[in-house]
Amino acid sequence: MNIGFDAKRAFHNRSGLGNYSRSTIQLLSHFYPENHYYLFSKKESQNLFQTSDKQLIVEPKNGLSSMFPNYWRSWGLHRQISDLKLDIFHGLSNELPLNIKKTGVKSLVTIHDLIFLRYPEYYSKIDRKIYSFKFMHTCQVADKIIAISESTKCDIVSFFGTDPGKIEVVYQTCDPVFSFPVDAGKKEEIRKKYKLPEQFILFLGTIEKRKNVLTLIKAYLNEKIDIPLVIAGKPTDYLSEINQFIGSDNSGKQIIFRHNIESPDLPALFQSAILFVYPSVFEGFGIPILEALYSGVPVITSTGSCFAETGGNAALYCDPYDAGQIGASISKVLNDSNLRQSMIQSGIKHAQKFNEEIVAANLMKVYSDLY
């Protein structure tokens, strides 16, 4: 097959959508090398994504498309898609070209979440309008839709009235590097690099309101937990609300913020933590949960949304709005070594359901059925 991808995020996005795009392209190239893979993107940097000989980058052909890559992505791709005689075009990050039907090529799109509809207060009015138009159009014109969780599939059906038979759930995986044990020397090196204590509870993710870090901090302080809490992730304006609540004393400096963790250091960070707590209100999948399970770290996360799909029977679940319940669960795990070991073992076992070969096979089945 000749398979094309909207690969913008693979080259230009360091977080969730970029990781998904890179992972999808690399998995399919590795396990199904007989296909040809075309990556549609204005290539400005190779820092995030190194291509292989099975992957051909397709850049804008003319000056207008080069000058306005967003225009090219929405309107200018169809001629190149047709010229390359693709069998399938896959929009990896919620979108398809607006004129994809002109190509005659089978199309599918991955929808990651509809958080902008479920929690509109987290988005500006103009962003909601743009996203609503793009997502609705994409769900209408795509020949097939991949949802990254059953939760996302339900939302697509509920908000857009999409035929459930048009949607396939294909879970994500995470980098297998998280499953490889990090030696004690490397862990110590990373702790020194980021000035972290020997034992700590970890939260990792963008520090935004939806991730619910303030409720985690309230739970931590109310429960009087004596192990430091590390909050690692990109800051947003929400951080000022958190800092205002904590105040100047920061409870003896027991709450530690780190905003600059480099990707290669994440396995050591996870494996140095005694517990991972992820009290997000809503996610499309919740990849940090899977990274923690791969890393052999017990996980506490939220009820609802997709979290039970990602965490399975390995995690403990709390009402994300109940600080008392979150705090009690943290204490329960910290004070029961048998429970921690049981959660670790269950987590490692559950994570195997999302291994690379299984995910690649599930993706290829969708392609083959569509082809």
C-alpha positions in Angstrom: 0.0 0.0 0.0 0.9 3.6 -0.5 0.0 5.4 2.7 0.1 9.1 3.3 0.1 10.9 6.6 -0.6 14.5 7.7 2.8 14.6 9.5 2.9 18.2 10.7 2.8 17.2 14.4 5.4 14.6 13.9 8.0 17.2 13.0 6.8 20.2 15.0 5.0 19.1 18.2 6.9 17.7 21.3 3.9 16.6 23.3 0.9 14.3 22.9 -0.1 14.8 19.2 3.5 14.8 18.1 4.3 11.6 20.1 1.3 9.9 18.6 2.2 10.9 15.1 5.8 9.8 15.4 4.9 6.5 17.1 2.2 5.6 14.5 4.6 6.3 11.5 7.5 4.4 13.1 5.5 1.4 14.2 3.9 0.9 10.8 7.3 1.4 9.1 8.9 -1.1 11.4 6.3 -3.9 11.4 5.0 -3.4 7.8 8.1 -2.4 5.8 6.5 -3.6 2.5 4.4 -0.5 2.4 5.4 3.0 1.2 4.9 5.9 3.7 4.5 9.5 2.6 4.9 12.2 5.2 3.1 15.4 4.3 4.8 18.3 6.2 6.8 21.4 5.7 10.0 20.1 7.1 11.8 22.8 9.2 13.6 20.7 11.7 14.8 17.1 12.1 15.3 17.5 15.8 12.1 15.7 16.8 11.8 13.1 14.0 14.4 11.2 12.1 12.9 9.5 9.0 14.0 6.2 7.5 14.3 5.1 3.9 10.8 3.8 4.0 9.4 7.3 4.6 9.3 10.0 2.0 8.7 13.6 3.1 6.3 15.5 0.8 6.7 19.2 1.1 4.7 22.1 -0.5 5.3 22.3 -4.2 4.7 26.0 -4.9 5.6 29.3 -3.2 2.1 30.1 -1.9 1.8 26.7 -0.1 5.4 27.1 1.3 4.6 30.6 2.6 1.3 29.5 4.1 1.7 25.9 5.3 -1.7 25.9 7.1 -3.4 26.8 3.8 -1.5 24.0 2.1 -2.4 21.6 4.8 -6.2 22.4 4.5 -6.5 23.2 0.8 -3.3 22.4 -1.1 -2.6 18.8 -0.4 -5.2 17.2 -2.6 -3.3 17.5 -5.9 -0.2 15.9 -4.4 -2.2 13.2 -2.8 -3.8 12.4 -6.2 -0.4 12.6 -8.0 1.2 10.1 -5.7 -1.7 7.6 -6.3 -2.0 7.0 -2.6 -4.2 4.1 -1.4 -4.9 5.7 2.0 -4.5 9.1 3.6 -4.4 9.3 7.4 -5.0 12.5 9.3 -3.1 11.8 12.5 -4.3 14.7 14.6 -8.0 15.3 14.3 -8.0 16.8 10.8 -8.2 16.0 7.1 -7.8 18.3 4.1 -11.0 20.2 3.5 -11.1 18.9 -0.1 -10.0 15.4 0.6 -13.0 14.0 -1.4 -11.6 15.5 -4.6 -8.7 13.0 -4.4 -10.7 9.8 -4.7 -8.3 8.4 -2.0 -9.7 6.5 1.0 -9.2 8.6 4.1 -9.2 8.0 7.8 -8.6 10.3 10.7 -7.6 9.8 14.4 -9.7 11.8 16.8 -8.0 12.1 20.1 -10.6 13.8 22.3 -13.4 16.3 22.2 -12.4 18.1 25.4 -13.2 21.5 23.8 -16.8 20.4 23.7 -17.0 18.7 27.0 -15.2 21.4 28.9 -15.6 24.6 26.8 -14.5 26.8 29.7 -10.9 25.8 29.0 -11.0 27.2 25.4 -11.6 30.6 23.8 -14.8 31.1 21.8 -12.9 31.4 18.5 -11.0 28.2 19.2 -14.2 26.3 19.9 -15.7 27.5 16.7 -12.7 26.6 14.6 -12.4 23.2 16.3 -16.1 22.4 16.0 -16.1 23.2 12.2 -12.9 21.1 11.5 -13.9 18.1 13.6 -17.5 18.0 12.3 -16.3 18.2 8.7 -13.6 15.6 9.3 -16.0 13.1 10.9 -18.4 13.6 7.9 -15.9 13.2 5.1 -13.6 10.5 6.6 -14.2 7.0 5.3 -13.1 5.7 8.7 -12.4 7.2 12.1 -9.9 5.9 14.7 -10.8 6.9 18.3 -8.0 6.4 20.8 -10.4 5.2 23.5 -13.9 4.0 23.9 -14.5 7.2 25.8 -13.6 9.3 22.8 -15.7 7.1 20.5 -18.7 7.7 22.7 -18.1 11.4 22.5 -17.9 11.4 18.7 -21.2 9.6 18.5 -22.8 11.8 21.1 -21.6 15.2 19.9 -21.6 14.7 16.1 -24.1 11.9 15.6 -21.6 9.8 13.8 -22.4 6.2 12.9 -20.7 4.0 15.5 -19.9 1.5 12.8 -17.6 4.1 11.1 -15.4 4.3 14.2 -12.7 1.9 15.3 -11.0 2.1 18.7 -7.3 1.6 18.4 -5.4 2.3 21.6 -2.0 4.1 21.8 1.2 2.7 23.0 4.2 4.5 24.6 7.9 4.4 24.0 9.1 0.9 25.2 12.1 2.7 26.8 9.9 3.2 29.8 9.9 -0.6 30.4 13.7 -0.9 30.5 15.0 -0.7 34.1 17.2 2.3 34.7 20.2 1.6 36.9 20.8 3.2 40.2 23.6 5.4 39.0 21.5 6.9 36.2 18.7 7.6 38.6 21.0 9.4 41.0 22.4 11.4 38.1 18.9 12.5 37.0 17.9 13.3 40.6 21.0 15.5 41.0 20.4 17.1 37.6 17.0 18.3 38.6 17.7 18.6 42.3 15.2 16.0 43.4 15.0 14.1 46.7 15.6 10.3 46.9 11.9 9.6 47.5 9.0 11.5 45.9 5.5 11.3 44.6 5.2 12.4 41.0 2.8 14.2 38.8 3.8 14.7 35.1 1.8 16.7 32.6 1.0 20.2 31.4 0.2 22.3 34.5 -3.2 23.4 33.3 -6.5 23.6 35.0 -7.9 20.4 33.4 -5.0 18.4 34.9 -6.3 19.3 38.4 -3.0 19.9 40.1 -4.4 22.3 42.7 -6.8 19.6 44.0 -3.8 17.2 44.2 -1.9 19.7 46.2 -4.9 20.3 48.5 -5.1 16.5 49.0 -1.4 16.3 49.7 -1.4 19.1 52.3 -4.6 18.1 54.0 -3.3 14.5 54.4 0.0 15.9 55.9 2.0 13.5 53.7 5.7 13.7 54.5 7.2 12.5 51.2 7.9 15.4 48.8 5.5 15.9 45.8 7.2 16.7 42.5 5.0 18.5 39.9 6.8 18.2 36.5 5.5 19.7 33.3 5.0 22.8 31.1 3.6 25.7 33.1 0.5 27.8 32.1 -1.3 30.7 33.7 -2.9 28.1 36.0 0.4 28.0 37.9 -0.1 31.4 39.4 -3.4 30.2 41.0 -1.5 27.2 42.4 1.3 29.4 43.8 -1.2 31.8 45.3 -2.8 28.9 47.2 0.5 27.4 48.4 1.7 30.8 49.7 5.3 31.8 50.4 6.3 29.0 52.8 5.5 26.1 50.4 5.1 23.8 53.4 8.8 23.4 54.1 9.6 23.2 50.4 8.0 19.8 50.1 6.2 20.7 46.9 8.7 20.9 44.1 8.0 22.3 40.6 10.1 21.3 37.6 9.3 22.7 34.1 12.3 21.6 32.1 12.5 17.8 32.2 14.1 16.5 29.0 12.4 13.6 27.2 15.4 11.2 27.5 15.3 11.7 31.3 11.7 10.7 31.8 12.2 7.0 32.3 14.6 7.7 35.1 12.2 10.2 36.6 9.3 7.8 36.6 11.4 4.9 38.0 12.7 7.1 40.8 9.2 7.9 42.0 7.5 5.9 44.7 4.0 6.8 43.3 2.5 8.4 40.3 -0.7 10.5 40.8 -2.6 11.8 37.8 -5.9 13.4 38.9 -6.9 14.9 35.5 -10.5 15.7 35.0 -10.6 14.4 31.4 -8.3 12.9 28.8 -8.5 11.2 25.4 -6.3 8.4 26.6 -3.9 9.5 29.4 -0.5 8.4 28.1 1.4 9.3 31.3 -0.6 6.6 33.1 0.7 4.0 30.6 4.3 5.4 30.9 4.1 5.0 34.7 2.7 1.4 34.4 5.5 0.5 32.0 8.0 2.0 34.4 6.8 -0.2 37.3 5.3 2.7 39.3 2.0 2.4 41.2 -0.7 4.7 39.8 -3.5 6.7 41.3 -5.8 8.4 38.8 -9.3 9.6 38.3 -12.7 7.9 37.9 -14.6 8.5 34.7 -13.4 9.5 31.2 -10.9 7.0 29.7 -8.9 6.4 32.8 -10.1 2.8 33.6 -9.3 1.9 30.0 -5.7 3.0 30.3 -5.1 1.9 33.9 -7.2 -1.3 34.0 -7.3 -3.2 37.2 -3.8 -2.0 38.1 -4.5 1.6 39.2 -6.5 3.1 42.1 -9.3 5.5 41.1 -10.5 8.6 42.9 -13.1 11.2 42.3 -10.9 14.0 40.8 -13.0 16.7 42.7 -12.6 15.0 46.1 -9.3 16.0 47.7 -10.1 13.9 50.8 -10.4 10.8 48.7 -7.3 11.5 46.7 -5.3 12.2 49.9 -6.5 9.0 51.6 -5.6 6.9 48.6 -2.1 8.4 48.5 -1.6 7.5 52.2 -3.0 4.0 51.6 -0.5 3.2 48.9 2.4 4.8 50.7 1.7 2.9 53.9 1.1 -0.6 52.4 4.2 -2.1 50.7 2.2 -5.2 49.7 -0.4 -3.1 47.9 2.4 -1.2 46.1 4.0 -4.4 44.9 0.7 -5.8 43.8 -0.1 -2.6 41.9 3.4 -2.6 40.2 3.0 -6.2 39.1 -0.6 -5.7 37.8 0.5 -2.5 36.1 3.4 -4.2 34.2 1.0 -7.0 33.1 -1.7 -4.6 32.0 0.7 -2.5 30.0 1.4 -5.4 27.7 -2.0 -5.0 26.2 -0.7 -1.8 24.6 2.6 -3.1 23.3 3.9 -1.9 20.0 3.2 -5.0 17.9 -0.4 -5.2 19.1 -1.0 -1.5 18.4 0.6 -1.7 14.9 -1.4 -4.8 14.0 -4.7 -3.1 15.1 -3.8 0.0 13.0 -2.9 -2.2 10.0 -6.2 -4.1 10.3 -8.1 -0.8 10.0 -6.0 0.1 6.9 -6.5 -3.3 5.3 -10.3 -3.3 5.9 -10.5 0.2 4.4 -8.2 -0.7 1.4 
